[in-house]
């Protein structure tokens, strides 16, 4: 078993807190033999996001970092602009709401009428035109060392997380070189990415030298969100969709998938990869950390 080491968690600015009693609960059932079984399951709760006086969406989420989720969702939907002055972010836990307030008056009635249901397993929704603003995106040609990818994968796999505690959840990690910085989890990978976007917006974190690591599929909406955030590299344990690959190539996103142990596949931005480590020297991934499909 690969056990967490001090250096695996000490670098994080935000790391998962799997022991937080608000995020999981124990339920009783029976196993395949009929014996009693008690397991931890992830909690889900609704969160309604308002922009000024307008209700935007109700998301199902695990409930941590609601302010970051609201900011990131609005930013990734184009409802918060680069030059917007955010005057307040108010979370009411009892009412399960977050109200984001801006100095600019906003109204998105027309945009809310047009919805695209995404391929997210938590039934994500994108408002308006998914490609809006994407034609102007040209990501920096930031080099990506394969040694960083291998080290990040190992450290992230060893990080104590809700996935290892209870499963049924996605993780997304904002990284710089070989250092994981912010690790967010949620029932939908879109929520996890939005939390990252909200943290970056709140902290005014520059995206040009970052890597986004996710456990989810590299679909079109995941690629679009990463590109609109200005992050030049996206890596995942999972596979690709054709449209996701096409968009990544158009905007200059380095796209790495099926990253498990010694293996990965690069389908966009291969010219930016610096192969500075022999894959045969990389340890084989421990079976404890393999998600569904990894043994295939």
N, C-alpha and C positions, 0 to 999 in steps of 0.2 A: 504494500500500500504506500502511495506517495503522501507523506504527512506534510502539513504546512510547516514552513520554517519562518523564523522571525523576519527574514528579509522579504518573504513573499507578501507580507501584509503591512510592513512598516512604511512602505513608500506611498500607500494609498492616501489620497486626500479624503475620499469617501469610499468605504468598503461595506460589503453586506454585513448585516447584523442578524444572523439566523436565529439567535437566541431571543430576539425581540418578541415578547408574548403577543403583541398585536398582529403579527404577520402570519402566524400559524396556530392551529389548534389540533388537539388529539381527538380522533374519532375511533369508534370501535366497530369491528366487523368480523368476518370469518375468512379464513384462507381456503385454499383448494381442498384441504382435507376436512374442513368443517371446524377446525380449531379456532378459538378466539384470537383476534388480532387487533392490535392498537397501533395506529400510524399517525404521523403528523401530516396535515394537509394545509395548503396555502389558503389564506382567507381572501375573499373577493369583496369589494365594497364599491358602491357608485361614488363618483365625484363629478359634480356638475361645474363646468367652467363658464364663467361670465367674462366678457370683455366690456368694461364700463357697464352700461345698463342692459346689455344684450346677452341673452343665454345662447351659448355657442354649441356645447355638446355635453353629454353625460358619458363618461368613460368608466369602464369597470377596471379597477386597479387594486393593488394590494394595500394602498393607503399611505405608503411612506413618500416623503418629499413631494407633497401635493403642489407646493408653490413652483417647484422646478418643472413638474409635469405640465402645469397650466402655461407657464411661460414658454416652454419648449414646444408644446402643441401649437400655440398661437403663432410662434415664430415660424415653425415649419409649414404652417398653412398659409403663410404670407399675410396674416392679419396683424402681426407686429412688424413694423418696418425697421430698417437699420437705424434710422434717425429718430425713432419714437422715444419720447421721454416717459418711462414707466414711473408713475407717481405713487403707486401702491399695489401691493399684492396681499390680499386678505383672505385667510383660510378660516372657515368655520367648521370645526370638526363635527359638531352636533348636527348642523344642517347639511354637511357633506358637500360644501361648495367652496370654490375659490373665485374671487373677484379680482381681475387684473384691471387696473386703472391707468389711463394714459392722458397726457396733456392734450393730445390730438383727439378730436371727436371722431368716433368710428361708427360705421353702419355697414353690416355685411348681409343684409336681407337677400340680395340677389345671389351672393355666393353660397349662402346656406341652402338655397333651393336646389342647387346643383351638387349632387353627392356622387362620389365614386366609391363603391365598396371594394376594398383592397383584398389581397389574398392572405392577409394575416389570419392566423389561427384563432385570434380573439376578435375577428370580424372588425378590422380597422376601417375607418372612414376618412376619405380625403375630400375636402371641400373645393369646389371650383375645378379648374383645369389642372390636372396633375403636372403638366409640363410647363405651367406658367412660371416665367422667370428663368427656366432652365437653359434656354437658348443663349443667355448671357453669361453662363457659368463657364469659366475656364480655370481649372484647378492648377495649382503650382506643380511643377515636375519634381516633387520632393523625392530624393532617393530613399529606397527602402531596403535595409540589410536583412538578409534571411536569418542571420543570427538573432536579430531583434524578434522576428516572428516566432522562432523556436523558443526563445527565452520567455516571451510573453505568454505563449500557449502553456508552457510548463507552470509558470507562476500563477496564471489565472486558474488553471485546473486544480492547483493545490490550495487556492483561497477558500476558506470556509464560506459557504453560501447557502441560500435558501434552496437552491437546486439539490445540493447534496443532502440537505436536511429533509426536504419534503417532495422534491421534483415538481412537475407540472408548471414550470416557469422558465422564462427566457432571461438571459443575461446579456448586457452590453457594457463594454469597457472602453473608456477613453484613455489612450496611451500616448506617450511621447518616447520615441526610440524604444528601448527595452524596459521602460518603466510604466506600469499600469497606474493611472491617476484616479479615475472615478469609475466605480463599478456599480451599475444600477441593474436591478432585476424587476420583472413584472410579469403578469400573466400574458401580456401581449408584448412582442418585441418592439412594436411601435411605441408603446408607453415607455419602455426602457430607453429607447433612443431619444424620445422627447424630453425625458428627465435629464439626459446628458446635454441636450441643446439648451434646456432651461438653465442648467448650472453654468454653461459657457456664457450665455447671455448675461446672467446675473453677475458673474465674476469677470466679465469682459475678457475672456480667454481667447487668444488668437488661435485659429484653426490650422494654419498653414504647415505646421510641423507635427501634426497629430495623426494617429492611426485609430480607427474605430474597429474594435473587435466584437463580434456578436456570435451568439450560439444559433441564431436563426438563419433561415434561407435567404439567399441573396436575390431577392425579387426586385421588380422595377421600383416599387415604392421605397424600399430600403436604400437602393442606390440613389434615388432622387433626393431623399432626405439627407443622406450623407453629403451629396454634392452641394445641395443648397446650404448646408452648414459650413461649406468651405473646406471640408476635411479631404485630403488627397488620397487616402488609402483606406480600404475597407476589407477586413479579413473575417472569415467565418469557418466554423467547423462543418457547416452544412453546404449544400449544393447551390446551383445557379438556376435562373430562368433565362430564356433567350433574350427577352426584352431588357432584363437587368444588365446583361452583358453588353447589348447594343448601346444602351444609354451610358454605361461606364466608359466605353470606348469613345463616344462622342464628346464627353466632358473631360476626358483625361484622368479618370479615376483608376488607381491601381486596385485591381480586384482579385482577391485571394480566397479560394474556397476549398472545401473538403480537407481542411487542415487538421490532421490527426497524427500525433506522434511525429514520425519522420517525413510524412507525406503532405503535400499540398498541390493545388493546381492554380495557376495564374492565367486568367482569360482576358485581362486588360492591363496595360502598363508594364508588360514584361521588361521593356527597355529600362525601366527605373529600378529593377531588382538588382541588388548587389549581392552576388552569391559568395559570401565570405565564410561559409562553414560547410563542411562535408556532412550531408544528411546521415551518413552511416555512423557518425559520432553522436547523434542525437538519441537520447533514451527512448525506448518504446513506451507508448502511453499505457499507464496502468488501467486495467479494466474497470476499476471503480469509477473512473472519471469519464468513461465513454458513454455518450448519450445514445438515444435510440438510433439504430441504423449504423452505428460506428463499427460494429463487428462484421458488417457485410463485406 
